[in-house]
Amino acid sequence: MTGAPAAVWSIAVDAHGTAAQAFADALEPLVDSVSVFAGDEDRTVMAIVSGLVDWAVLVRAIETTAHQHAIPVPRIVHERLDGIDWLGRNRSHFPKLRYGRFLVHGAHHRPIERCGLLAIEIEAGCAFGSGTHASTEGCLRSLDRLARSVRPRTVIDLGCGSGILAVAAVRLWPRARVLALDCDPAAVETARNNAAINRASSRIVVRRATGFSGAGTTTVDLVTANILAEPLVTLAPDAARRVRSAGHIVLSGLLASQARMVRAAYRRHGFRQVGQVLIGDWCTLVLRRARDRRSRSGLTAGGVGTAGRHVPGCRGGGTLTQPGATALERRCG
């Protein structure tokens, strides 16, 4: 016997400024999905939850967050969505987002008037990275600033989620090769779809992997990692082996209160901070790996190492740092 389909509910909470992200963070472990949508002044936190809902727990999470931020408890509006394409409805509320030179948008915004901006179309699906979270915004702004001074030829997007940062890298550096890694099969599928939507599939390789395990022996000019503080600390030794001399790593998904811990972990492995973006309680760090004293000036911001051997016919002037080339390096031409 088949039971009735589970009820689906939308929950909307209006809030000012950074408080909206705090409410979203409080709701995230209690709901199926949550997004923050920016209006002219206020922001709306929109959550979707299905099945049996413990409304008392949800209300308590909102009340506790309001008290922690010393603000009035906001009005909570909920609506039953049975028979409604709630995912499509949620997408239709997804706004165009401008971060530096990036314009992040959904399919419902087509056609896009770019006006000289770098457009990224994102279908978040079940993967993190629609562009609404402060950690994703911090990464995009950091990459935009970094592009003023560096031209990486090889990039790893670690914990790629929707693939938004991988696409952003291709938008900034059209000749770059990007390896996008995530342990979640849904994220891998979503990232591949978004690479195709943005006509970047020829530049982006997407793999399912934990940490750097899917990168083989690849060393790169730039790593982006928008995950969480503790995994970032754990990955510091491996990051030092993956990022080339004078290369960069962009770290996000950490709170401002955790920045010192993460920064210290990477300092022990030869990284120094060269940039930082603070958005509310969230922090994004941009670190540069120290130049290898054993190598001469052959390694530029673009990243051709003296230890690597040149690949004939490679448009990006790529190198193989090991005798056995990985997929990322083999596809450099």
C-alpha positions in Angstrom: 0.0 0.0 0.0 1.4 3.4 -1.0 1.0 6.2 1.5 0.0 9.7 0.8 2.9 12.0 -0.4 4.6 14.0 2.3 3.5 17.5 2.8 5.8 20.2 1.5 6.0 23.6 3.2 7.7 26.9 2.4 8.9 29.1 5.3 9.7 32.8 4.7 11.5 35.1 7.2 12.2 38.8 6.5 15.3 40.3 8.1 17.8 43.2 7.8 21.4 42.9 6.5 23.6 40.2 8.0 20.8 38.9 10.3 19.3 37.2 7.3 22.3 34.9 6.9 22.2 34.1 10.6 18.6 33.0 10.3 19.4 30.9 7.3 22.3 29.2 9.2 19.9 28.5 12.0 17.3 26.9 9.8 19.7 25.0 7.5 20.0 21.8 9.7 16.2 21.7 10.2 15.0 22.0 6.6 15.5 20.5 3.1 16.9 23.7 1.5 17.3 27.4 2.4 18.3 30.5 0.4 18.7 34.2 1.1 17.1 36.6 -1.4 18.2 40.2 -1.4 15.7 43.0 -1.9 16.2 46.8 -2.1 16.7 47.0 1.7 15.6 43.9 3.4 16.4 40.3 2.7 14.1 37.2 2.7 15.1 33.8 4.0 13.2 31.2 2.1 13.3 27.6 3.3 11.6 24.4 2.0 10.8 21.5 4.3 8.9 18.3 3.7 7.3 15.6 5.9 6.5 16.0 9.5 7.6 19.4 10.7 8.4 20.2 14.3 7.2 23.8 14.2 8.2 24.4 17.8 11.8 23.6 17.0 11.8 25.9 13.9 10.3 28.8 15.8 12.7 28.3 18.7 15.7 28.4 16.3 14.4 31.8 14.9 13.7 33.2 18.3 17.1 32.1 19.7 18.9 33.7 16.7 17.0 36.9 17.1 17.9 37.1 20.8 21.6 36.4 20.0 21.6 39.4 17.6 19.6 41.6 19.9 16.9 42.2 17.3 13.1 41.6 17.3 11.8 38.2 16.5 10.7 38.4 12.8 7.4 37.3 11.4 7.4 33.8 10.1 5.2 33.0 7.1 4.6 29.4 6.1 2.6 28.0 3.3 1.7 24.4 2.3 2.9 23.7 -1.3 1.3 20.4 -2.1 0.6 20.2 -5.8 3.0 23.1 -6.5 6.3 22.9 -8.3 8.0 24.3 -5.1 11.5 23.8 -6.5 10.6 25.7 -9.6 8.9 28.3 -7.5 11.9 28.7 -5.3 14.1 29.1 -8.4 11.9 31.8 -9.8 12.7 33.9 -6.7 16.4 33.6 -7.3 17.6 37.1 -8.1 20.4 38.3 -10.3 23.5 38.9 -8.1 26.3 41.3 -8.9 29.6 40.6 -7.2 32.4 42.7 -8.6 32.5 41.9 -12.3 30.4 38.8 -11.9 26.7 38.6 -12.6 25.2 35.4 -11.2 21.8 34.5 -12.5 19.3 31.7 -13.1 17.8 30.4 -16.4 14.7 32.4 -15.8 16.7 35.6 -16.3 17.5 34.8 -19.9 18.4 36.6 -22.1 21.0 38.4 -20.0 22.2 42.0 -20.7 25.8 41.5 -19.7 27.0 45.1 -20.0 30.6 44.0 -19.9 30.0 41.8 -16.8 31.1 38.1 -16.5 27.8 36.2 -16.5 27.4 32.9 -14.7 24.2 30.9 -15.0 23.7 28.6 -12.0 21.2 25.8 -11.4 22.0 24.9 -7.8 19.8 21.8 -7.7 20.8 19.8 -4.6 24.3 21.2 -4.5 25.6 24.1 -2.4 26.6 27.2 -4.3 23.8 29.3 -5.8 25.8 32.4 -5.0 23.5 33.6 -2.2 25.7 32.5 0.7 28.3 35.0 2.1 31.1 32.4 1.7 30.4 32.0 -2.0 30.2 35.8 -2.4 33.5 36.1 -0.6 35.1 33.7 -3.0 33.8 35.4 -6.1 34.9 38.8 -4.9 38.4 37.4 -3.9 38.8 35.8 -7.4 37.8 39.0 -9.1 40.4 40.9 -7.1 43.1 38.3 -7.6 42.6 38.5 -11.4 44.1 42.0 -11.3 47.5 40.6 -10.6 47.7 36.8 -11.5 46.9 34.6 -14.5 46.7 31.0 -13.3 46.8 28.3 -16.0 45.7 25.5 -13.8 43.0 25.6 -11.0 41.5 23.1 -8.5 38.0 23.9 -7.1 37.9 21.8 -4.0 34.4 21.0 -2.7 33.0 22.5 -5.9 29.3 22.1 -5.0 27.4 23.6 -7.9 30.6 24.4 -9.8 30.1 28.2 -9.5 33.7 28.9 -8.6 35.0 26.6 -11.4 32.9 28.5 -13.9 34.1 31.8 -12.4 37.7 30.8 -12.9 37.1 30.1 -16.6 35.3 33.4 -16.9 38.3 35.3 -15.5 41.0 33.2 -17.1 39.6 31.7 -20.4 42.8 29.7 -21.1 42.8 28.1 -17.6 42.2 24.4 -17.0 40.0 23.7 -14.0 39.6 20.5 -12.0 36.4 20.6 -9.9 36.3 18.0 -7.0 33.4 17.1 -4.7 32.6 14.0 -2.6 28.8 14.4 -3.2 27.6 12.6 -6.4 24.7 15.1 -6.7 27.2 18.0 -6.6 29.3 16.3 -9.3 26.3 16.0 -11.6 25.2 19.6 -10.9 28.7 21.0 -11.5 28.9 19.1 -14.8 25.5 20.5 -15.9 26.5 24.0 -14.9 29.8 23.8 -16.8 27.8 22.7 -19.9 25.2 25.5 -19.4 28.0 28.0 -19.3 29.8 26.5 -22.3 32.8 25.7 -20.1 32.9 21.9 -20.3 36.0 22.0 -22.5 37.9 23.8 -19.7 36.5 22.1 -16.6 37.0 18.5 -15.5 34.6 17.4 -12.7 35.3 14.4 -10.5 33.9 12.8 -7.4 36.7 12.7 -4.8 37.4 13.4 -1.1 39.8 16.2 -0.6 42.6 16.3 -3.1 42.4 12.5 -3.8 40.9 13.0 -7.3 43.8 15.3 -8.4 46.4 12.6 -8.8 49.8 14.2 -8.8 48.6 17.5 -10.1 50.2 20.7 -8.9 48.4 23.9 -9.8 48.6 27.7 -9.7 45.4 28.3 -7.8 43.1 26.4 -5.4 39.7 27.5 -4.3 38.1 25.7 -1.2 34.8 26.8 0.1 34.1 24.2 2.7 34.4 24.5 6.5 37.1 25.7 8.9 38.1 22.3 10.4 38.5 20.5 7.0 40.5 23.4 5.7 42.9 23.1 8.6 43.2 19.3 8.0 43.9 20.0 4.3 46.7 22.5 4.9 49.7 20.0 4.4 48.2 18.6 1.2 47.5 22.1 -0.1 51.1 22.9 0.3 52.0 20.0 -1.9 49.3 20.9 -4.5 49.9 24.7 -4.8 52.9 25.6 -6.8 55.6 27.9 -5.6 54.2 31.5 -5.5 50.7 30.1 -6.2 47.5 31.1 -4.4 44.7 29.4 -2.4 41.3 31.0 -1.6 39.8 29.6 1.6 36.1 30.2 2.6 33.3 28.6 4.5 34.8 29.8 7.8 33.6 32.3 10.4 35.6 35.4 11.1 36.2 34.0 14.6 37.9 30.9 13.0 40.2 32.9 10.6 43.1 33.0 12.9 43.1 29.3 13.4 42.9 28.6 9.7 45.5 31.2 8.8 48.0 29.8 11.4 47.6 26.2 10.0 48.5 27.4 6.5 51.3 29.7 7.7 53.0 26.6 9.1 53.1 25.2 5.6 54.6 28.3 3.8 51.5 30.3 3.0 51.0 34.0 3.8 47.8 36.1 3.7 47.6 38.5 0.8 43.8 39.3 1.0 40.7 38.9 3.0 36.9 39.5 2.5 34.6 39.9 5.5 30.8 39.6 4.9 28.8 39.6 8.1 30.2 36.8 10.3 31.8 35.0 7.3 35.5 35.3 6.2 37.3 34.5 3.0 41.1 34.3 3.1 43.4 34.7 0.1 46.9 33.1 0.8 50.0 33.0 -1.3 52.5 30.1 -1.1 56.1 31.2 -0.5 58.4 31.1 -3.6 60.5 27.9 -3.7 64.1 29.0 -3.1 65.3 26.1 -5.2 63.6 27.5 -8.3 64.6 30.6 -10.1 62.3 33.2 -11.6 60.9 30.6 -14.1 57.7 30.4 -12.1 55.4 33.4 -12.7 52.0 34.2 -11.5 50.9 32.2 -14.5 52.7 29.2 -13.1 55.3 27.6 -15.4 57.6 25.8 -13.1 61.3 25.2 -13.9 60.9 21.6 -12.7 58.2 20.8 -15.2 58.7 19.8 -18.8 56.9 21.7 -21.5 54.1 20.0 -23.5 54.5 20.8 -27.2 51.4 22.3 -28.7 49.9 23.4 -25.4 48.2 26.7 -25.9 48.5 27.6 -22.2 52.2 26.7 -22.1 51.3 24.0 -19.5 53.8 21.8 -17.7 53.9 18.2 -16.5 55.3 18.2 -13.0 55.4 14.4 -12.9 56.3 11.9 -15.6 52.7 10.6 -15.6 50.4 13.4 -16.6 46.9 13.7 -15.0 43.7 14.3 -16.9 43.9 18.0 -16.0 47.3 18.3 -17.5 46.7 16.1 -20.5 43.8 18.3 -21.5 45.9 21.5 -21.5 45.8 21.8 -25.2 
